[in-house]
Amino acid sequence: MELKIDGMTCGHCSAAVKKALESVDGVQEARVDLEAGHAVVTGSPDLSALVAAVEDEGYRASAAGA
């Protein structure tokens, strides 16, 4: 599942987003690309739980292409 992430400006931001995504039930792995502003999550997580986890860290997230 690919997410568009807005608001990341540095390595700390991408690390915080990665940690937040990996804390969601069903996530096997999360890869965050700071420059592209997106994350790829493997596993079977709920999209709304992923978005909520990212937004709790202060960033905006949505399904890529949405």
N, CA, C and O atoms as a printed pandas DataFrame, in Angstrom:
     atom_number atom_name residue_name chain_id  residue_number  x_coord  y_coord  z_coord
0              1         N          MET        A               1    0.860   -1.168    0.000
1              2        CA          MET        A               1    0.000    0.000    0.000
2              3         C          MET        A               1    0.907    1.232    0.000
3              4         O          MET        A               1    1.864    1.307    0.772
4              5         N          GLU        A               2    0.605    2.179   -0.856
5              6        CA          GLU        A               2    1.414    3.393   -0.941
6              7         C          GLU        A               2    0.623    4.580   -0.412
7              8         O          GLU        A               2   -0.558    4.753   -0.714
8              9         N          LEU        A               3    1.308    5.395    0.389
9             10        CA          LEU        A               3    0.702    6.585    0.976
10            11         C          LEU        A               3    1.451    7.825    0.540
11            12         O          LEU        A               3    2.673    7.801    0.391
12            13         N          LYS        A               4    0.728    8.899    0.337
13            14        CA          LYS        A               4    1.326   10.214    0.120
14            15         C          LYS        A               4    1.432   10.856    1.502
15            16         O          LYS        A               4    0.459   10.900    2.255
16            17         N          ILE        A               5    2.629   11.352    1.823
17            18        CA          ILE        A               5    2.869   11.975    3.125
18            19         C          ILE        A               5    3.268   13.427    2.891
19            20         O          ILE        A               5    4.227   13.701    2.170
20            21         N          ASP        A               6    2.538   14.352    3.495
21            22        CA          ASP        A               6    2.854   15.776    3.387
22            23         C          ASP        A               6    3.386   16.285    4.719
23            24         O          ASP        A               6    2.942   15.858    5.785
24            25         N          GLY        A               7    4.351   17.212    4.640
25            26        CA          GLY        A               7    4.852   17.869    5.837
26            27         C          GLY        A               7    6.213   17.395    6.302
27            28         O          GLY        A               7    6.764   17.958    7.248
28            29         N          MET        A               8    6.777   16.369    5.660
29            30        CA          MET        A               8    8.110   15.903    6.052
30            31         C          MET        A               8    9.160   16.832    5.458
31            32         O          MET        A               8    9.113   17.161    4.273
32            33         N          THR        A               9   10.112   17.255    6.295
33            34        CA          THR        A               9   11.149   18.168    5.818
34            35         C          THR        A               9   12.567   17.685    6.096
35            36         O          THR        A               9   13.523   18.278    5.595
36            37         N          CYS        A              10   12.728   16.619    6.887
37            38        CA          CYS        A              10   14.082   16.186    7.260
38            39         C          CYS        A              10   14.090   14.697    7.596
39            40         O          CYS        A              10   13.052   14.036    7.594
40            41         N          GLY        A              11   15.274   14.191    7.883
41            42        CA          GLY        A              11   15.421   12.789    8.237
42            43         C          GLY        A              11   14.660   12.414    9.496
43            44         O          GLY        A              11   14.134   11.306    9.603
44            45         N          HIS        A              12   14.599   13.334   10.447
45            46        CA          HIS        A              12   13.842   13.063   11.678
46            47         C          HIS        A              12   12.367   12.860   11.342
47            48         O          HIS        A              12   11.711   11.983   11.906
48            49         N          CYS        A              13   11.854   13.667   10.430
49            50        CA          CYS        A              13   10.448   13.542   10.016
50            51         C          CYS        A              13   10.185   12.157    9.433
51            52         O          CYS        A              13    9.225   11.490    9.818
52            53         N          SER        A              14   11.031   11.732    8.516
53            54        CA          SER        A              14   10.798   10.436    7.875
54            55         C          SER        A              14   10.945    9.295    8.878
55            56         O          SER        A              14   10.230    8.297    8.785
56            57         N          ALA        A              15   11.869    9.430    9.839
57            58        CA          ALA        A              15   12.026    8.405   10.873
58            59         C          ALA        A              15   10.784    8.334   11.759
59            60         O          ALA        A              15   10.353    7.245   12.140
60            61         N          ALA        A              16   10.209    9.493   12.088
61            62        CA          ALA        A              16    9.000    9.530   12.921
62            63         C          ALA        A              16    7.825    8.890   12.187
63            64         O          ALA        A              16    7.036    8.162   12.790
64            65         N          VAL        A              17    7.709    9.160   10.893
65            66        CA          VAL        A              17    6.627    8.576   10.097
66            67         C          VAL        A              17    6.807    7.061   10.000
67            68         O          VAL        A              17    5.844    6.310   10.155
68            69         N          LYS        A              18    8.029    6.615    9.747
69            70        CA          LYS        A              18    8.314    5.174    9.661
70            71         C          LYS        A              18    7.938    4.477   10.968
71            72         O          LYS        A              18    7.282    3.436   10.955
72            73         N          LYS        A              19    8.353    5.051   12.086
73            74        CA          LYS        A              19    8.047    4.459   13.395
74            75         C          LYS        A              19    6.536    4.415   13.627
75            76         O          LYS        A              19    6.011    3.417   14.121
76            77         N          ALA        A              20    5.847    5.489   13.273
77            78        CA          ALA        A              20    4.391    5.540   13.448
78            79         C          ALA        A              20    3.707    4.471   12.602
79            80         O          ALA        A              20    2.812    3.773   13.080
80            81         N          LEU        A              21    4.127    4.343   11.347
81            82        CA          LEU        A              21    3.518    3.347   10.465
82            83         C          LEU        A              21    3.773    1.932   10.976
83            84         O          LEU        A              21    2.877    1.088   10.955
84            85         N          GLU        A              22    4.999    1.677   11.435
85            86        CA          GLU        A              22    5.342    0.337   11.898
86            87         C          GLU        A              22    4.640   -0.027   13.206
87            88         O          GLU        A              22    4.607   -1.198   13.583
88            89         N          SER        A              23    4.083    0.959   13.898
89            90        CA          SER        A              23    3.360    0.683   15.145
90            91         C          SER        A              23    1.924    0.214   14.892
91            92         O          SER        A              23    1.251   -0.247   15.814
92            93         N          VAL        A              24    1.458    0.331   13.656
93            94        CA          VAL        A              24    0.078   -0.036   13.314
94            95         C          VAL        A              24   -0.024   -1.556   13.146
95            96         O          VAL        A              24    0.812   -2.178   12.490
96            97         N          ASP        A              25   -1.061   -2.138   13.750
97            98        CA          ASP        A              25   -1.303   -3.578   13.613
98            99         C          ASP        A              25   -1.419   -3.954   12.142
99           100         O          ASP        A              25   -2.079   -3.270   11.359
100          101         N          GLY        A              26   -0.764   -5.055   11.783
101          102        CA          GLY        A              26   -0.836   -5.560   10.420
102          103         C          GLY        A              26    0.305   -5.106    9.528
103          104         O          GLY        A              26    0.461   -5.623    8.422
104          105         N          VAL        A              27    1.113   -4.143    9.986
105          106        CA          VAL        A              27    2.236   -3.661    9.175
106          107         C          VAL        A              27    3.424   -4.599    9.361
107          108         O          VAL        A              27    3.855   -4.858   10.484
108          109         N          GLN        A              28    3.945   -5.102    8.251
109          110        CA          GLN        A              28    5.148   -5.930    8.287
110          111         C          GLN        A              28    6.386   -5.059    8.111
111          112         O          GLN        A              28    7.406   -5.279    8.764
112          113         N          GLU        A              29    6.294   -4.070    7.225
113          114        CA          GLU        A              29    7.426   -3.188    6.950
114          115         C          GLU        A              29    6.901   -1.871    6.403
115          116         O          GLU        A              29    5.890   -1.827    5.702
116          117         N          ALA        A              30    7.610   -0.800    6.737
117          118        CA          ALA        A              30    7.280    0.514    6.181
118          119         C          ALA        A              30    8.563    1.135    5.644
119          120         O          ALA        A              30    9.582    1.168    6.334
120          121         N          ARG        A              31    8.508    1.621    4.421
121          122        CA          ARG        A              31    9.629    2.342    3.814
122          123         C          ARG        A              31    9.147    3.742    3.487
123          124         O          ARG        A              31    8.110    3.925    2.850
124          125         N          VAL        A              32    9.917    4.734    3.935
125          126        CA          VAL        A              32    9.531    6.131    3.749
126          127         C          VAL        A              32   10.559    6.808    2.858
127          128         O          VAL        A              32   11.762    6.701    3.096
128          129         N          ASP        A              33   10.085    7.502    1.834
129          130        CA          ASP        A              33   10.948    8.254    0.920
130          131         C          ASP        A              33   10.701    9.737    1.164
131          132         O          ASP        A              33    9.688   10.289    0.735
132          133         N          LEU        A              34   11.636   10.369    1.855
133          134        CA          LEU        A              34   11.506   11.779    2.222
134          135         C          LEU        A              34   11.375   12.662    0.988
135          136         O          LEU        A              34   10.475   13.499    0.915
136          137         N          GLU        A              35   12.269   12.479    0.014
137          138        CA          GLU        A              35   12.281   13.346   -1.168
138          139         C          GLU        A              35   11.013   13.209   -2.000
139          140         O          GLU        A              35   10.500   14.201   -2.519
140          141         N          ALA        A              36   10.507   11.992   -2.128
141          142        CA          ALA        A              36    9.297   11.769   -2.927
142          143         C          ALA        A              36    8.030   12.076   -2.138
143          144         O          ALA        A              36    6.962   12.258   -2.723
144          145         N          GLY        A              37    8.143   12.134   -0.810
145          146        CA          GLY        A              37    6.972   12.419    0.017
146          147         C          GLY        A              37    5.965   11.286    0.040
147          148         O          GLY        A              37    4.754   11.509    0.044
148          149         N          HIS        A              38    6.492   10.050    0.055
149          150        CA          HIS        A              38    5.565    8.922    0.124
150          151         C          HIS        A              38    6.142    7.797    0.976
151          152         O          HIS        A              38    7.329    7.781    1.302
152          153         N          ALA        A              39    5.277    6.870    1.322
153          154        CA          ALA        A              39    5.668    5.692    2.086
154          155         C          ALA        A              39    5.020    4.473    1.449
155          156         O          ALA        A              39    3.915    4.544    0.912
156          157         N          VAL        A              40    5.730    3.359    1.519
157          158        CA          VAL        A              40    5.198    2.089    1.046
158          159         C          VAL        A              40    5.131    1.158    2.249
159          160         O          VAL        A              40    6.124    0.945    2.944
160          161         N          VAL        A              41    3.953    0.613    2.481
161          162        CA          VAL        A              41    3.718   -0.256    3.629
162          163         C          VAL        A              41    3.356   -1.643    3.126
163          164         O          VAL        A              41    2.501   -1.792    2.252
164          165         N          THR        A              42    4.014   -2.664    3.684
165          166        CA          THR        A              42    3.656   -4.039    3.354
166          167         C          THR        A              42    2.951   -4.669    4.548
167          168         O          THR        A              42    3.199   -4.307    5.698
168          169         N          GLY        A              43    2.084   -5.601    4.257
169          170        CA          GLY        A              43    1.282   -6.248    5.284
170          171         C          GLY        A              43   -0.183   -6.062    4.958
171          172         O          GLY        A              43   -0.557   -5.845    3.806
172          173         N          SER        A              44   -1.012   -6.149    5.992
173          174        CA          SER        A              44   -2.454   -6.001    5.772
174          175         C          SER        A              44   -3.070   -5.025    6.775
175          176         O          SER        A              44   -4.035   -5.364    7.460
176          177         N          PRO        A              45   -2.512   -3.813    6.863
177          178        CA          PRO        A              45   -3.059   -2.832    7.805
178          179         C          PRO        A              45   -4.309   -2.148    7.255
179          180         O          PRO        A              45   -4.598   -2.205    6.060
180          181         N          ASP        A              46   -5.031   -1.510    8.149
181          182        CA          ASP        A              46   -6.202   -0.715    7.795
182          183         C          ASP        A              46   -5.731    0.682    7.383
183          184         O          ASP        A              46   -4.968    1.315    8.114
184          185         N          LEU        A              47   -6.173    1.164    6.230
185          186        CA          LEU        A              47   -5.752    2.474    5.734
186          187         C          LEU        A              47   -6.038    3.579    6.739
187          188         O          LEU        A              47   -5.187    4.439    6.966
188          189         N          SER        A              48   -7.210    3.571    7.341
189          190        CA          SER        A              48   -7.551    4.640    8.284
190          191         C          SER        A              48   -6.638    4.623    9.504
191          192         O          SER        A              48   -6.354    5.679   10.069
192          193         N          ALA        A              49   -6.171    3.448    9.922
193          194        CA          ALA        A              49   -5.242    3.357   11.051
194          195         C          ALA        A              49   -3.878    3.924   10.669
195          196         O          ALA        A              49   -3.223    4.567   11.489
196          197         N          LEU        A              50   -3.448    3.692    9.433
197          198        CA          LEU        A              50   -2.175    4.251    8.960
198          199         C          LEU        A              50   -2.243    5.772    8.927
199          200         O          LEU        A              50   -1.338    6.453    9.410
200          201         N          VAL        A              51   -3.317    6.298    8.356
201          202        CA          VAL        A              51   -3.492    7.749    8.260
202          203         C          VAL        A              51   -3.517    8.360    9.655
203          204         O          VAL        A              51   -2.877    9.385    9.892
204          205         N          ALA        A              52   -4.244    7.747   10.579
205          206        CA          ALA        A              52   -4.339    8.267   11.945
206          207         C          ALA        A              52   -2.976    8.268   12.628
207          208         O          ALA        A              52   -2.640    9.225   13.326
208          209         N          ALA        A              53   -2.189    7.214   12.440
209          210        CA          ALA        A              53   -0.868    7.128   13.065
210          211         C          ALA        A              53    0.045    8.240   12.559
211          212         O          ALA        A              53    0.766    8.859   13.342
212          213         N          VAL        A              54    0.015    8.494   11.257
213          214        CA          VAL        A              54    0.844    9.556   10.672
214          215         C          VAL        A              54    0.362   10.922   11.151
215          216         O          VAL        A              54    1.173   11.777   11.507
216          217         N          GLU        A              55   -0.942   11.129   11.161
217          218        CA          GLU        A              55   -1.484   12.422   11.588
218          219         C          GLU        A              55   -1.225   12.684   13.065
219          220         O          GLU        A              55   -1.083   13.839   13.467
220          221         N          ASP        A              56   -1.162   11.631   13.883
221          222        CA          ASP        A              56   -0.823   11.791   15.300
222          223         C          ASP        A              56    0.592   12.334   15.480
223          224         O          ASP        A              56    0.903   12.944   16.504
224          225         N          GLU        A              57    1.453   12.111   14.478
225          226        CA          GLU        A              57    2.824   12.631   14.516
226          227         C          GLU        A              57    2.915   14.046   13.940
227          228         O          GLU        A              57    3.986   14.654   13.964
228          229         N          GLY        A              58    1.809   14.572   13.427
229          230        CA          GLY        A              58    1.790   15.940   12.927
230          231         C          GLY        A              58    1.957   16.094   11.423
231          232         O          GLY        A              58    2.198   17.198   10.935
232          233         N          TYR        A              59    1.830   14.997   10.685
233          234        CA          TYR        A              59    1.957   15.030    9.227
234          235         C          TYR        A              59    0.610   14.680    8.606
235          236         O          TYR        A              59   -0.291   14.200    9.294
236          237         N          ARG        A              60    0.476   14.918    7.311
237          238        CA          ARG        A              60   -0.748   14.584    6.599
238          239         C          ARG        A              60   -0.497   13.358    5.716
239          240         O          ARG        A              60    0.542   13.254    5.064
240          241         N          ALA        A              61   -1.448   12.447    5.704
241          242        CA          ALA        A              61   -1.298   11.229    4.911
242          243         C          ALA        A              61   -2.591   10.921    4.176
243          244         O          ALA        A              61   -3.687   11.203    4.661
244          245         N          SER        A              62   -2.439   10.338    3.000
245          246        CA          SER        A              62   -3.586    9.876    2.223
246          247         C          SER        A              62   -3.111    8.746    1.323
247          248         O          SER        A              62   -1.913    8.583    1.096
248          249         N          ALA        A              63   -4.051    7.976    0.818
249          250        CA          ALA        A              63   -3.700    6.923   -0.128
250          251         C          ALA        A              63   -3.103    7.579   -1.367
251          252         O          ALA        A              63   -3.643    8.565   -1.868
252          253         N          ALA        A              64   -2.001    7.043   -1.859
253          254        CA          ALA        A              64   -1.374    7.596   -3.058
254          255         C          ALA        A              64   -2.358    7.509   -4.213
255          256         O          ALA        A              64   -3.011    6.483   -4.404
256          257         N          GLY        A              65   -2.462    8.572   -4.972
257          258        CA          GLY        A              65   -3.380    8.607   -6.093
258          259         C          GLY        A              65   -4.775    9.074   -5.724
259          260         O          GLY        A              65   -5.641    9.215   -6.587
260          261         N          ALA        A              66   -4.990    9.315   -4.433
261          262        CA          ALA        A              66   -6.330    9.755   -3.991
262          263         C          ALA        A              66   -6.470   11.254   -4.111
263          264         O          ALA        A              66   -7.522   11.805   -3.787
